[in-house]
Amino acid sequence: MYVVIMAGGSGTRFWPRSRKDMPKQLLRIVGDSTMIQQTYDRIKDLTDPGKILIITGENLREPIQQQLPEVPNENIIAEPIGRNTAPCIALAASIIKSRSSDPKETMIVLPSDHLVNPKDEFQMVLKAAVAYAIQTSMLVTLGIKPLYAETGYGYIQLGDRDSAENKINIFKVKTFAEKPNTETAKRFIESGDFYWNSGIFVWTIDRILTEFEKQMPDLYDYIPFLIEHAGTQQMDQAIEKVYGSVKSESIDYGIMENAKDVAVAESLFAWNDVGSWEAVYKLAAKDKNKNVILEGMPFFVDSNNNLFYSESKKLIAAIDIENIVCVETKDAILLCKKDKSQRVKNIVDRLKIKDMDSYL
């Protein structure tokens, strides 16, 4: 069993803390360790460190090596440019195929920056999904039983129950749904047969390569080339050549939404993609006035339901402030309404347009 951790994101919604050379997955956002360290800790018991691959950017390879010294350096693979999840997964599958001739070799794919608890329940679902994928050759995704009508997640509609591997229910997928508006999300929840799409996948290598051949032939054409050069001194140059030619595409759109024989493993553990400062607020401990102080010295007068972070640990004084995010770093200050924190990435987009790279 191989595990692939996708760690190439830039974490733009966590600006100004998250920067291109120290993005969200390398930061301590929730808890005492970084997001990628928490992700590694959740899966390290499932397989040997030599079978854990991390796909990231060239600028993040060294910091990840420092944070995860247990992972062999050759297993931290650098993409020369971000091309979304489909090329990332094709690259990882090619490397695994070059190392294993087992037709039932499996591959777990997961993001590096999600919060999952408890670990044992998470591992139980993954083990059931692996056993099912080996038995059926189906593509499996983990579906999170929703707690509320979230508009920031994609959804999966459950079909008939197909199996109960180790007491984990596995259903055939009826359809995938993009991020809905509020009313649609409410209807999804009321129906009882829509789950959040976690972005965590399980399949055999042969099955996912077959899907690339069927659905993304332009990308699949490069896979034999990647397999041939995997593990050689020319691997980085081969990856650079491929990434200079393939288009950016998500695995959901490129493969999952149109594939046949797709299943969803019911996941009842606590899960959050920690996708905004508002999400951090919901997860963090709060004072009696429901303020969250991540760093800094608070001094509040009639202020409630706020999140504050000061990298310099400056005194933060607030008077009659509610539902605000305030994040201070050495060169930037973010102020926004808590429920608008998803739009922080728009600031990053504007900084790029204005060539203000020092703030990225």
C-alpha positions in Angstrom: 0.0 0.0 0.0 1.3 3.4 -1.0 0.2 6.7 0.4 0.4 10.0 -1.6 0.3 13.3 0.2 -0.5 16.2 -2.1 1.4 19.2 -0.6 1.8 21.7 -3.4 -0.9 24.2 -2.5 -0.1 27.9 -1.7 -2.7 28.4 1.0 -3.8 31.8 -0.4 -6.9 32.0 1.9 -4.5 32.1 4.9 -2.6 35.1 3.8 -0.7 37.0 5.3 0.5 34.1 7.4 0.6 31.7 4.5 3.2 32.6 1.8 4.5 30.8 -1.3 7.7 29.7 0.6 5.8 28.8 3.8 2.2 27.9 2.9 -0.6 26.7 5.1 0.5 23.0 5.1 3.8 23.9 6.7 2.3 26.1 9.4 0.9 25.4 12.8 -2.7 26.4 12.2 -4.5 24.2 14.6 -2.6 22.2 17.3 1.0 21.9 18.3 2.4 20.6 15.0 2.1 21.7 11.4 -0.7 20.6 9.1 1.6 18.3 7.1 3.1 16.8 10.2 -0.4 16.0 11.4 -1.3 14.4 8.1 1.8 12.2 8.2 1.1 11.2 11.8 -2.4 10.0 10.7 -1.1 7.6 8.0 2.4 6.6 9.1 1.1 3.4 10.8 -0.6 2.2 7.6 2.6 1.5 5.6 6.4 1.8 5.5 7.9 5.3 5.2 9.4 4.2 1.9 5.9 3.9 0.5 4.8 7.4 1.4 5.2 9.9 -1.4 4.9 13.6 -1.0 4.2 15.7 -4.2 5.0 19.4 -3.7 6.7 22.4 -5.3 10.5 22.7 -5.7 10.6 25.6 -3.2 8.9 23.4 -0.6 11.0 20.3 -0.9 13.7 21.3 1.6 11.3 22.6 4.3 9.2 19.4 4.0 12.4 17.3 4.4 13.1 19.2 7.6 9.6 18.7 8.9 9.3 15.1 7.9 12.8 13.5 8.3 11.3 10.0 8.4 10.3 10.2 4.7 13.1 9.3 2.3 14.3 12.3 0.4 13.7 10.6 -3.0 10.0 10.2 -2.0 9.6 14.0 -1.8 8.8 14.8 -5.5 8.9 18.3 -6.8 6.5 19.6 -9.4 8.1 22.5 -11.5 4.7 24.2 -11.7 1.3 23.6 -10.2 -1.0 21.8 -12.6 -3.9 20.9 -10.2 -4.6 17.4 -8.9 -4.9 15.2 -12.0 -1.3 15.6 -13.2 -0.1 15.4 -9.6 -1.9 12.0 -9.2 -0.7 10.8 -12.6 2.9 11.6 -11.6 2.6 9.7 -8.3 0.9 6.7 -10.0 3.7 6.6 -12.5 6.4 6.5 -9.8 4.5 3.8 -7.9 4.0 1.8 -11.1 7.8 1.9 -11.7 8.4 0.5 -8.3 5.7 -2.2 -8.0 4.6 -4.9 -10.5 1.8 -6.0 -8.2 -1.5 -5.7 -10.2 -3.3 -5.1 -6.9 -1.0 -2.4 -5.6 -3.1 0.3 -4.0 -2.7 4.0 -3.6 -4.3 6.3 -1.0 -4.3 10.0 -2.1 -5.0 12.7 0.4 -4.4 16.5 0.9 -1.7 17.7 3.3 -3.8 20.3 5.1 -7.0 18.8 6.5 -7.9 18.2 10.1 -9.2 14.7 11.0 -10.1 13.2 14.3 -9.9 10.6 15.7 -7.0 8.9 13.9 -8.1 5.3 14.6 -11.5 5.9 13.0 -9.8 7.5 10.0 -7.5 4.6 9.6 -10.3 2.1 9.9 -12.2 3.8 7.0 -9.0 3.8 4.9 -8.3 0.1 5.5 -11.9 -0.8 4.5 -11.6 1.3 1.4 -8.3 -0.3 0.4 -9.8 -3.8 0.9 -12.8 -2.9 -1.2 -10.7 -1.3 -4.0 -8.6 -4.5 -4.2 -11.7 -6.7 -4.2 -13.7 -4.7 -6.8 -11.1 -2.6 -8.7 -13.5 0.4 -8.1 -12.4 4.0 -7.6 -13.2 4.9 -3.9 -13.6 8.3 -2.3 -14.2 9.1 1.3 -17.5 10.9 1.9 -18.0 12.8 5.1 -21.4 12.8 6.7 -22.3 16.5 6.7 -23.1 18.4 9.9 -24.6 21.5 8.3 -25.3 23.0 4.9 -21.8 24.0 3.9 -21.4 25.9 0.6 -17.6 25.6 0.4 -17.5 21.9 -0.2 -18.4 19.6 -3.1 -20.9 16.9 -2.5 -21.4 13.2 -3.4 -24.8 11.7 -3.8 -25.0 8.1 -2.4 -26.5 5.3 -4.4 -27.2 1.8 -3.2 -25.1 0.3 -0.4 -22.7 -2.1 -2.0 -20.6 -3.4 1.0 -19.9 -3.2 4.7 -16.2 -3.7 4.9 -15.2 -4.0 8.6 -18.5 -2.3 9.6 -17.7 0.6 7.3 -20.6 1.2 4.8 -19.6 1.6 1.2 -22.1 2.9 -1.3 -22.0 3.3 -5.1 -21.8 6.9 -6.2 -24.9 8.3 -7.8 -23.5 11.6 -8.8 -21.0 14.3 -7.8 -22.1 17.9 -7.2 -20.1 21.1 -7.3 -20.1 23.5 -4.5 -23.7 24.5 -4.1 -25.5 27.8 -3.1 -27.1 27.9 0.3 -30.5 26.7 -0.7 -29.1 23.8 -2.7 -26.9 22.9 0.2 -29.9 22.8 2.5 -31.8 20.5 0.1 -28.7 18.2 0.0 -28.7 18.0 3.8 -32.5 17.4 4.0 -32.3 14.6 1.5 -30.0 12.6 3.7 -28.1 11.0 0.8 -25.5 13.7 0.1 -22.1 13.6 1.8 -19.2 16.1 1.7 -16.5 15.3 -0.8 -13.3 15.0 1.3 -10.9 14.9 -1.6 -9.4 11.6 -0.2 -9.2 8.7 -2.7 -8.3 5.0 -2.8 -7.7 2.8 -5.8 -5.4 0.3 -7.4 -2.7 1.7 -9.6 -3.8 -0.3 -12.6 -7.4 1.0 -12.3 -6.4 4.7 -12.0 -4.0 4.4 -15.0 -6.8 2.8 -17.0 -9.0 5.7 -16.2 -6.3 8.2 -17.3 -6.1 6.3 -20.6 -9.8 6.4 -21.1 -10.7 9.9 -19.9 -7.5 11.9 -20.1 -5.6 10.4 -23.1 -3.5 13.5 -23.6 -2.1 13.2 -20.1 -1.9 9.4 -20.3 0.4 9.7 -23.3 3.2 11.0 -20.9 2.8 8.3 -18.3 5.0 5.7 -20.0 7.7 8.4 -20.3 7.4 9.2 -16.6 7.5 5.5 -15.6 10.7 5.1 -17.7 12.5 7.9 -16.0 11.2 7.4 -12.5 14.0 6.9 -10.0 16.7 7.9 -12.5 19.0 10.9 -12.6 16.8 12.3 -15.4 13.5 12.2 -13.4 13.4 15.9 -12.6 14.0 16.9 -16.2 11.4 14.4 -17.4 8.8 15.8 -14.9 9.7 19.4 -16.1 9.2 18.4 -19.7 5.8 16.8 -19.0 4.5 19.6 -16.8 5.5 22.1 -19.6 3.0 20.3 -21.9 0.0 19.1 -19.9 -2.9 21.2 -19.0 -4.1 22.0 -15.5 -7.0 19.8 -14.4 -8.6 18.5 -11.2 -9.0 14.7 -10.6 -12.6 15.3 -9.8 -13.4 16.9 -13.2 -10.9 14.9 -15.2 -11.7 11.4 -13.9 -14.1 11.0 -11.0 -17.2 12.8 -12.3 -17.4 10.7 -15.4 -16.0 7.4 -14.3 -18.1 4.3 -13.9 -17.8 2.0 -10.9 -17.1 4.7 -8.3 -17.8 4.1 -4.7 -17.9 6.2 -1.5 -16.9 5.0 1.9 -19.0 6.5 4.7 -16.8 8.5 7.0 -18.2 9.5 10.4 -15.0 10.9 11.9 -14.6 14.7 12.4 -13.2 16.3 9.3 -12.5 19.9 8.3 -10.4 21.2 5.3 -9.5 24.3 7.4 -10.1 26.4 4.4 -10.3 29.8 5.9 -9.7 31.9 9.0 -13.4 31.5 9.8 -12.8 27.7 9.9 -9.9 28.2 12.3 -12.2 30.4 14.5 -14.7 27.6 14.7 -12.1 25.0 15.7 -10.1 27.1 18.2 -10.6 27.6 21.9 -12.4 30.8 22.8 -12.5 33.2 25.8 -15.7 34.1 27.7 -16.5 36.7 25.0 -16.0 34.1 22.2 -12.8 35.7 21.0 -9.9 33.6 19.6 -6.4 34.7 20.4 -3.9 32.7 18.4 -0.9 34.9 19.2 -0.6 38.4 20.8 -1.7 40.2 24.0 -5.4 40.9 24.0 -7.0 44.0 25.5 -10.7 44.1 24.7 -13.6 46.4 25.5 -17.0 45.2 24.5 -15.6 43.0 21.7 -16.9 39.6 20.8 -16.6 36.7 18.3 -13.3 37.9 16.8 -10.1 36.1 15.8 -6.7 37.8 16.4 -3.2 36.8 15.5 -0.1 38.9 16.0 3.2 37.4 14.8 5.2 40.1 16.8 3.0 39.4 19.9 2.0 43.1 20.0 -0.7 44.3 22.3 -4.0 44.1 20.5 -6.6 46.6 21.7 -10.1 46.4 20.4 -13.2 48.4 21.3 -16.7 47.4 20.3 -15.5 45.1 17.6 -17.5 42.0 16.5 -17.0 39.2 14.0 -13.6 40.4 12.7 -10.4 38.6 11.7 -7.2 40.5 12.4 -3.9 38.9 11.4 -0.6 40.8 11.8 2.7 39.7 10.4 6.0 41.5 10.0 5.1 43.1 6.7 1.3 43.0 6.5 -2.0 43.3 8.4 -5.3 41.6 7.3 -8.6 42.9 8.5 -11.8 41.3 7.3 -15.3 40.2 8.4 -15.1 36.7 9.6 -17.7 35.4 7.3 -15.9 36.9 4.3 -12.5 35.3 5.0 -12.8 33.0 2.0 -12.2 36.1 -0.1 -8.7 36.6 1.3 -7.4 34.8 -1.8 -8.7 37.8 -3.8 -6.1 40.0 -2.1 -3.4 37.6 -3.1 -4.7 37.7 -6.7 -4.4 41.5 -6.7 -0.9 41.4 -5.3 0.1 39.2 -8.1 -1.4 41.5 -10.7 0.5 44.4 -9.2 3.7 42.4 -9.1 4.0 42.9 -5.3 5.9 39.6 -5.0 7.5 40.5 -1.7 4.1 40.1 -0.1 3.5 36.7 -1.6 
